[in-house]
Amino acid sequence: MPGVFTIASVAAFAALTSYIAPSIRHELKVVGVGRDISVSTIADAANYVKIADTTHCEDLHYYAPANLLFTACEDRHTRFGWFPPLGSFEPPKEGTKGSIHVVDPETMKSIRLSFQNFESTFVTHGIDVIADPTAKNAVYIFAINHHPNPEYVASRREHITKSHSRIELFRHVIGSSTAKHIRTVSHASIETPNDIHAVSPTEFYVTNDHFYREGLMRELEAIAPAKWSSTMHVSISDLTATDSAGLSVKTALTGIKNNNGLGHVYGSEEVTVISAERGILYRCFDDAKNGTLRVEESVHLDSTLDNPSWYQDAWASEGDDKSGYVLAGLARGIDLAGHAKDPAAKDPSLVWLVQHAEVKGEWNKKVVFSDDGERLRTASAAVIVGIDPKKEGGKRRGWLFVTGFMSENMVATKIDL
Ligand SMILES: *[C@@H]1O[C@H](CO)[C@@H](O)[C@H](O)[C@H]1NC(C)=O
């Protein structure tokens, strides 16, 4: 999810310059200046499902081996008060808990997991889900937790760190209704965590979406050409330890502006890194196998972006492969800063499907979903679950699931691929 969108300041910056340089013009397009937001692709009600009990869910993952979706939600409207990535610092009540949900793409029902061994306040953000290699029917779930700093909650002093953001690791047996807490990962160099890509239950990447947590420097960070965010690589040597014990943390990638969502491509070692404010997808690889990422290619889209996913076409044939990146974003990123504390605001949403073009090395970028914010506000992740063409009269279709970090519900619509 975008960190605080001080992108309004990009527009102010543009207005200050005597002419608008092409790069700034592109940035204005990315944040939605001049975009028609009245269009909604949710036209055919028969192919639209509003999934109950999915309020303010940010990230969404498809776990193909079990044909299940996983998401992390806030349930209540906690984010309008406390959400450090959006610069909202009114702490929630101690013990306030977001939730992890399993959504069945066949029944369209969401099941909320109950926590075992986990008493902490839990403010959700990015997650990842990965198989437990030692058990056939279990997964590990990594989840960011924007836990408030107890010292700030007690003193409300301005000049201390307000958030003690960290990562929680859970284990879930498929089909059960519980998630067991395994350990907490916190570290001085994981300050503004946003999203996670798990390589294994003991190795993951995490983005720090901004360098400065708040204040004037953060405003400047949003408009300055400096590239201050980072992606860290974490190895866990002891799953029974907690906080910063039994860990090693290294910088995997720097130099990207507001790096944010993380993903990966099926059957590949690619780590997909998203620059939210710039609307850029970076295809990255760990060549040296030491946790350091190298950017192989950058793909530019015309909107802000968030958590990426990859759709793997199980019915692909030579010359007819519908696989691609599924990228959720804001149609009007420029409005986000003004809407961050407003439960009534509508933030229109877009989802892109980015597929290999016929010309090798090029990409087809098409909008497969848009909504004016009425039914899906602030799109932050999207996943496609393909449908057997036999059930669709030979047509290539899929169910598209979209979450929004300030949306009342997640939604699903049937789309052409
Ligand atoms: C990993 O290998 C790359 C390429 O040799 C090198 O530039 C980088 O510094 C190494 N990183 C670590 C964390 O050892």
Ligand as a Chemical Component Dictionary entry (heavy atoms), coordinates in Angstrom:
data_LIG
# 
_chem_comp.id                   LIG 
_chem_comp.type                 NON-POLYMER 
_chem_comp.pdbx_formal_charge   0 
_chem_comp.three_letter_code    LIG 
# 
loop_
_chem_comp_atom.comp_id 
_chem_comp_atom.atom_id 
_chem_comp_atom.alt_atom_id 
_chem_comp_atom.type_symbol 
_chem_comp_atom.charge 
_chem_comp_atom.model_Cartn_x 
_chem_comp_atom.model_Cartn_y 
_chem_comp_atom.model_Cartn_z 
_chem_comp_atom.pdbx_ordinal 
LIG C1 C1 C 0 25.985 -10.491 -2.859 1  
LIG O1 O1 O 0 26.657 -10.629 -4.072 2  
LIG C2 C2 C 0 26.666 -9.432  -4.870 3  
LIG C3 C3 C 0 27.262 -9.792  -6.232 4  
LIG O2 O2 O 0 28.492 -10.451 -6.091 5  
LIG C4 C4 C 0 27.439 -8.361  -4.130 6  
LIG O3 O3 O 0 27.466 -7.164  -4.890 7  
LIG C5 C5 C 0 26.757 -8.109  -2.797 8  
LIG O4 O4 O 0 27.467 -7.174  -2.033 9  
LIG C6 C6 C 0 26.602 -9.405  -2.004 10 
LIG N1 N1 N 0 25.744 -9.109  -0.859 11 
LIG C7 C7 C 0 25.921 -9.627  0.349  12 
LIG C8 C8 C 0 24.893 -9.226  1.365  13 
LIG O5 O5 O 0 26.842 -10.366 0.647  14 
# 
loop_
_chem_comp_bond.comp_id 
_chem_comp_bond.atom_id_1 
_chem_comp_bond.atom_id_2 
_chem_comp_bond.value_order 
_chem_comp_bond.pdbx_ordinal 
LIG C1 O1 SING 1  
LIG C1 C6 SING 2  
LIG O1 C2 SING 3  
LIG C2 C3 SING 4  
LIG C2 C4 SING 5  
LIG C3 O2 SING 6  
LIG C4 O3 SING 7  
LIG C4 C5 SING 8  
LIG C5 O4 SING 9  
LIG C5 C6 SING 10 
LIG C6 N1 SING 11 
LIG N1 C7 SING 12 
LIG C7 C8 SING 13 
LIG C7 O5 DOUB 14 
# 
